[in-house]
Amino acid sequence: MLALLLIALFAVFGALAGKPHILFVLVDDWGHANVGFHASAEGRNETVTPALDSLASSGLLLERHYVFRFCSPTRSALHTGRNPIHVNVYNSDLAAVNPKDPVSGYAGIPVPMTAFPKKLQEAGYFTAAAGKWHAGLATWTHTPLGRGYNESLVYLDGSNSYWDNTCTGWCPYNSNTKWTDLWHNDGPAIGLNNSWACSQATQLEGCKYEDDLFTDHLVGVVQAHPDPAQPLFLYFAPHSVHVASDPGLPLEVPDAQLAKFAWINNTERRFYAAMVNKVDEQIGRIVDSLRARGMYENLAVVVSADNGGLVYPDGHFGASNFPLKGGKQSNWEGGVRANALFSGGILPPSRRGQVENSFIGIEDWYSTFCALAGVSPFDESAAAAGLPPSVKREKIMCPLSRRQHTGGSPPCCSRPSPSYSPHTSHNTHARNSVLTV
């Protein structure tokens, strides 16, 4: 049973300018020691993350934040509020289908499960996603738009090329044919993808690094947002620091970024350090765009890894999870204990700069975001399909109150008053809210 993260948000609910804006960043294959606030003295020179360090120093460092040991299950758990065992524990080939099972016979999230962006839409949020999806693609419902995003620019597979946006293998499965895996809303991202002539070795004029494309897209969403008072949810899932689709060149980054770390002799570590630094810059750009629109003071920022850094005994792939044991694909803490923080203007000053050691699962953010939006986390669609965990609606314990309610929408699922005493929640969706006083 997870403990709740103590964030004392109730004290400031009355001062918020409406429902808060939310930025969720999910960094791929991010090593525990590959960020300034976790870097050892020896590794600090090659771990340059000023934007993340600033968010951590003005926010709350989440030192016991747990995820699955690899990609798709973490993303499925985040979006559905379920432990991976109840939604998806595989990086299945995305073309797989079981025609006898129309509910969960596909890779990724089962069809009837409601993703939290749909809940946020119900609460009046504009929702936008950019980056890696990897939560299913077999039907329209599996896509970001089908899961509640108003706007999306993503690649659907587990990885592709940072430069020409292509992948092989899973799209289609067991094929060596190259395919462009870049999608804008409900169709190919025509005009946004790079030429196939672009590569790590050939960074031609006009070749845009994929994570820069995703960053530009979200910054554009912020700049075009018509009313800063309308709540905005941004999901930034950068490709970094995952390997590219080409196994011969597993890490890719712009030459200018790589040159900043030319003094690192080990090739994989040099690329990895440059890519982490690049992601840090991109996160900083998105946060700065929200500041420029006057949205930061009413903003919640959550940053997490999707799993630990990928490492092998010979140091291949460049990540470091020190002092944790293991890495991606491992159930040791190096694989499942993620770098994570909570920051933004809505965090009370009394909690800023602190470390939180309560146990949190990535699925806990579902109830938390529903609570911030003032909507119930109960999933009618999943309940009707009998999907686990199955708890009757009348047995819901609202994440924002110790009171148990029967029938209807629990009153604490609207904006709570500071007098409510928050508690954990177990219902058809979320196990815990990451909110309490």
C-alpha positions in Angstrom: 0.0 0.0 0.0 1.5 3.3 -1.1 1.8 6.2 1.4 0.5 9.6 0.3 2.8 12.4 -0.8 2.3 15.4 1.5 1.9 18.5 -0.6 -0.3 20.9 1.5 -2.2 22.2 -1.5 -5.4 22.8 0.3 -4.1 25.9 2.1 -3.7 27.6 -1.3 -6.8 26.4 -3.2 -8.7 29.5 -2.3 -5.9 31.7 -3.8 -5.7 29.8 -7.1 -6.9 31.7 -10.2 -9.3 28.9 -11.2 -8.2 25.4 -11.9 -4.4 25.1 -12.2 -2.5 24.5 -15.4 -0.5 21.3 -15.4 2.7 20.3 -17.2 3.7 16.7 -17.0 7.1 15.7 -18.3 8.0 12.0 -18.7 11.7 11.6 -19.6 12.6 8.3 -21.3 15.3 6.0 -19.9 16.7 8.6 -17.5 19.4 7.5 -15.1 19.1 8.2 -11.4 22.5 10.0 -11.3 22.0 11.8 -14.7 20.6 14.9 -13.2 22.2 17.7 -11.2 20.3 17.1 -7.9 21.4 13.4 -7.9 24.8 13.6 -9.5 27.8 12.5 -7.5 30.7 14.9 -7.0 32.6 13.0 -9.7 29.7 13.1 -12.2 28.6 16.6 -11.7 30.7 18.1 -14.5 29.0 15.9 -17.1 25.5 16.4 -15.7 24.4 19.9 -16.7 20.7 20.4 -15.9 20.1 23.9 -14.6 16.4 24.0 -15.5 15.6 20.8 -13.7 17.8 21.7 -10.7 15.9 25.0 -10.5 12.5 23.3 -10.5 13.8 20.9 -7.8 15.2 23.7 -5.6 11.9 25.7 -5.8 9.8 22.5 -5.7 9.5 19.2 -3.9 11.9 16.4 -4.7 10.1 13.0 -4.8 12.7 10.5 -3.7 10.4 7.4 -3.6 8.6 7.8 -6.9 8.1 4.4 -8.5 7.4 3.3 -12.1 7.5 0.1 -14.2 10.8 -1.2 -15.3 10.3 -0.3 -19.0 8.3 2.0 -21.3 4.8 1.1 -22.3 3.5 -0.2 -18.9 4.6 3.1 -17.2 2.8 5.2 -19.8 -0.3 3.0 -19.6 -0.3 3.2 -15.7 0.1 7.0 -15.8 -2.8 7.5 -18.1 -5.3 5.0 -16.5 -4.5 5.4 -12.8 -3.8 1.7 -12.4 -0.9 -0.3 -11.3 0.6 -1.8 -14.5 -0.5 -5.3 -13.5 -4.1 -4.1 -14.0 -3.6 -2.4 -17.4 -0.4 -3.5 -19.3 2.9 -5.2 -18.4 4.3 -5.7 -21.9 6.1 -3.8 -24.6 4.0 -5.8 -27.1 4.4 -5.3 -30.8 2.0 -2.6 -31.6 0.4 -4.4 -34.5 -0.6 -7.4 -32.3 -4.3 -8.1 -32.1 -6.5 -10.8 -30.7 -9.8 -10.6 -32.6 -11.5 -12.7 -30.0 -10.9 -10.0 -27.4 -12.2 -6.6 -28.4 -11.6 -5.2 -24.9 -8.0 -5.9 -24.2 -6.8 -7.8 -27.3 -4.5 -5.1 -28.4 -1.1 -3.6 -27.3 -1.3 -0.8 -24.8 -4.3 0.4 -22.8 -7.5 -1.7 -23.0 -10.2 0.0 -25.1 -12.8 0.8 -22.3 -10.4 2.4 -19.8 -10.7 6.1 -19.5 -7.4 8.1 -19.6 -7.1 11.1 -17.4 -6.9 13.7 -20.2 -10.6 12.8 -20.9 -11.4 13.6 -17.3 -9.5 16.9 -17.7 -11.5 17.7 -20.8 -14.7 17.2 -18.9 -13.4 19.8 -16.4 -12.8 22.4 -19.2 -9.1 21.8 -19.8 -7.4 22.1 -23.2 -5.1 19.1 -23.4 -2.0 18.7 -25.6 0.6 16.0 -26.0 4.0 15.9 -27.8 6.6 13.2 -28.0 6.5 9.5 -27.4 3.1 7.8 -27.1 3.7 4.0 -26.8 0.3 3.3 -25.3 -1.4 1.6 -28.2 -2.3 2.4 -31.8 -4.5 -0.5 -33.1 -7.7 1.7 -33.1 -8.5 5.4 -33.1 -9.4 5.0 -29.4 -5.8 4.0 -28.7 -4.4 7.2 -30.1 -3.8 10.4 -28.1 -6.9 12.0 -29.6 -8.9 8.9 -28.7 -7.6 9.1 -25.1 -8.6 12.7 -24.5 -6.0 15.0 -26.1 -7.3 18.0 -28.1 -3.9 18.3 -29.8 -1.0 15.9 -30.4 2.3 15.6 -32.2 3.7 12.2 -31.4 5.4 9.1 -32.7 3.3 6.1 -31.8 6.0 3.4 -31.5 8.5 2.8 -28.8 11.3 4.5 -30.7 12.2 6.0 -34.0 15.0 8.0 -35.6 15.7 11.4 -33.9 16.6 12.8 -37.4 14.5 11.2 -40.2 11.5 10.1 -37.9 11.5 6.6 -39.3 11.3 3.2 -37.6 11.5 -0.4 -38.6 10.4 -3.7 -37.0 7.3 -2.9 -35.0 5.7 -0.8 -37.7 4.8 -3.2 -39.3 6.0 -6.0 -37.0 9.0 -8.0 -38.2 9.5 -5.9 -41.3 12.7 -4.2 -42.3 10.8 -1.6 -44.3 11.4 2.0 -43.1 8.3 3.9 -42.1 7.9 7.5 -41.0 6.4 7.4 -37.5 5.3 11.0 -36.8 1.7 11.9 -36.4 -0.2 15.2 -36.0 -3.6 14.8 -34.5 -5.4 12.2 -36.6 -3.0 11.9 -39.5 0.6 11.9 -40.7 2.6 15.0 -39.7 3.1 16.0 -43.3 5.4 19.0 -43.6 6.7 18.5 -40.0 8.7 15.4 -40.6 12.3 15.6 -41.8 13.7 14.3 -45.0 15.1 10.8 -44.9 18.4 12.4 -45.8 18.7 13.8 -42.3 20.8 11.7 -39.9 23.2 12.0 -37.0 26.1 12.0 -39.6 24.2 14.4 -41.9 22.6 17.3 -40.0 21.6 19.3 -43.0 20.1 22.8 -42.9 16.4 22.3 -42.3 16.9 19.0 -40.4 15.2 19.5 -37.0 16.1 17.3 -34.0 12.9 15.5 -33.1 12.7 16.6 -29.5 13.1 20.2 -30.7 10.1 19.7 -32.9 8.0 18.5 -30.0 9.2 21.3 -27.8 8.4 23.9 -30.5 4.9 22.4 -30.8 4.1 22.7 -27.1 5.5 26.2 -26.9 3.3 27.0 -29.8 0.3 25.6 -28.0 1.0 27.8 -25.0 1.5 30.9 -27.2 -1.7 30.2 -29.1 -3.8 29.4 -26.0 -6.5 32.0 -26.3 -7.2 32.6 -22.6 -4.6 32.1 -19.8 -7.5 31.6 -17.4 -8.7 28.5 -19.3 -6.9 25.5 -17.7 -4.2 23.9 -19.8 -2.7 20.4 -19.6 0.6 19.7 -21.4 2.2 16.3 -21.7 5.8 16.4 -22.8 7.2 12.9 -23.4 10.6 13.5 -25.1 12.3 10.8 -27.0 15.5 11.4 -25.0 17.2 9.7 -23.4 16.0 6.6 -25.2 18.0 4.9 -27.9 17.2 5.7 -31.5 15.7 3.1 -33.8 19.1 2.4 -35.5 20.9 -0.1 -33.4 24.2 0.9 -35.0 23.9 4.4 -33.5 21.9 4.1 -30.4 22.0 7.7 -29.2 21.5 10.8 -31.3 21.8 14.5 -30.6 22.7 17.8 -32.5 26.4 18.3 -33.1 26.4 21.7 -31.3 25.1 20.0 -28.1 27.6 17.1 -28.4 30.5 19.6 -28.8 29.7 21.0 -25.3 30.8 17.6 -23.9 33.7 16.8 -26.2 36.0 16.4 -23.2 34.2 13.1 -22.2 36.2 10.3 -23.8 33.6 7.6 -23.6 31.3 7.9 -26.6 28.1 6.7 -25.0 28.5 8.8 -21.9 29.3 11.9 -24.1 26.1 11.4 -26.1 24.1 10.7 -23.0 25.3 13.8 -21.2 24.6 15.9 -24.2 21.1 14.5 -24.6 20.2 15.1 -20.9 21.4 18.6 -21.2 19.3 19.1 -24.4 16.2 17.8 -22.6 16.9 20.1 -19.7 16.9 23.1 -22.2 13.7 21.9 -23.7 11.9 21.7 -20.3 13.2 25.1 -19.5 11.8 26.5 -22.8 8.3 25.1 -22.1 8.3 26.4 -18.5 9.5 29.8 -19.7 6.7 30.0 -22.3 4.2 29.5 -19.5 5.9 32.2 -17.5 5.7 34.6 -20.4 1.9 34.1 -20.6 1.5 34.8 -16.9 0.5 31.1 -16.2 3.3 30.0 -13.9 1.8 31.1 -10.6 -1.2 28.9 -11.3 0.9 26.0 -12.6 1.7 22.5 -11.4 4.8 20.9 -12.9 5.5 17.2 -12.5 8.7 15.6 -13.9 9.4 11.9 -13.8 11.5 9.2 -15.6 9.5 6.4 -17.2 12.1 3.9 -15.8 15.8 3.9 -14.9 18.7 4.5 -17.3 19.7 1.6 -19.6 23.1 0.3 -18.5 25.1 -2.8 -19.2 28.1 -4.2 -17.2 30.5 -2.6 -19.7 28.8 0.8 -19.3 27.2 0.7 -22.8 24.5 3.3 -23.4 26.1 5.8 -21.0 23.5 6.1 -18.2 24.3 5.9 -14.5 21.8 4.9 -11.8 24.3 5.2 -8.9 23.9 4.5 -6.0 20.9 2.4 -7.0 21.4 -1.2 -8.2 20.3 -2.2 -11.7 18.7 -0.2 -14.5 16.0 -0.4 -17.1 14.5 -3.8 -17.5 15.4 -4.6 -13.9 13.1 -4.7 -10.9 16.0 -3.5 -8.7 15.6 0.2 -7.7 17.8 1.3 -10.5 15.1 0.2 -12.9 11.9 1.3 -11.0 12.8 4.2 -8.7 12.5 7.2 -10.9 13.9 10.7 -10.8 10.8 12.8 -10.0 9.8 16.3 -8.7 6.7 18.4 -8.2 7.1 22.2 -8.7 5.3 25.2 -10.0 3.6 28.3 -8.6 0.8 26.4 -6.9 3.2 24.6 -4.5 3.0 26.4 -1.1 6.2 28.2 -0.1 6.4 26.1 3.0 7.0 23.0 0.9 9.5 24.4 -1.6 13.0 23.1 -1.5 12.0 20.1 0.5 12.5 16.3 0.0 9.5 13.9 0.2 10.2 10.3 1.0 6.6 9.0 0.9 6.0 6.1 -1.5 4.3 7.2 -4.8 3.4 5.2 -7.9 3.1 6.9 -11.2 -0.5 5.8 -11.4 -1.3 8.0 -8.4 -1.2 11.1 -10.5 -4.6 10.2 -12.0 -6.5 10.9 -8.9 -4.3 13.9 -8.1 -5.1 15.5 -11.5 -8.8 14.7 -11.2 -8.8 16.3 -7.7 -7.1 19.5 -9.0 -9.6 19.6 -11.8 -12.5 19.0 -9.5 -13.8 15.9 -11.2 -14.5 12.3 -10.0 -11.8 9.8 -10.9 -14.4 7.0 -11.2 -14.3 5.3 -14.6 -17.8 4.4 -15.7 -16.6 2.9 -18.9 -14.1 0.5 -17.3 -16.6 -0.4 -14.6 -19.2 -1.3 -17.1 -16.7 -3.6 -18.9 -15.8 -5.2 -15.5 -12.2 -4.3 -15.8 -10.0 -4.5 -12.7 -9.7 -3.2 -10.1 -13.4 -3.5 -9.7 -14.9 -1.5 -6.8 -18.5 -0.4 -6.8 -19.2 3.3 -7.2 -20.9 3.5 -3.8 -17.7 2.3 -2.1 -15.5 5.1 -3.5 -13.3 6.9 -0.9 -12.7 10.3 -2.4 -9.0 11.1 -2.5 -9.7 14.4 -0.9 -11.7 13.4 2.1 -11.8 10.7 4.8 -15.6 10.7 4.5 -17.1 7.8 2.5 -19.9 8.7 0.3 -22.7 6.7 -1.2 -24.1 7.2 -4.7 -23.8 10.2 -7.0 -20.7 12.3 -7.3 -18.8 12.6 -4.0 -18.8 16.3 -3.0 -15.1 16.3 -2.4 -14.6 15.7 -6.1 -15.6 19.3 -6.7 -13.1 21.9 -5.6 -12.5 21.1 -1.9 -12.6 23.5 1.0 -9.5 23.7 3.3 -11.5 22.0 6.0 -11.5 18.7 4.2 -9.1 16.1 5.6 -7.6 14.2 2.6 -7.1 10.5 2.4 -6.1 7.8 0.0 -8.6 6.6 -2.6 -9.3 3.1 -4.0 -11.8 3.0 -6.9 -12.1 1.8 -10.4 -9.2 4.0 -11.4 -6.9 5.7 -9.0 -5.3 4.1 -6.0 -4.1 7.2 -4.3 -4.2 11.0 -4.7 -0.9 12.7 -4.4 -2.6 15.4 -2.3 -2.9 15.9 1.4 -2.3 18.6 3.9 
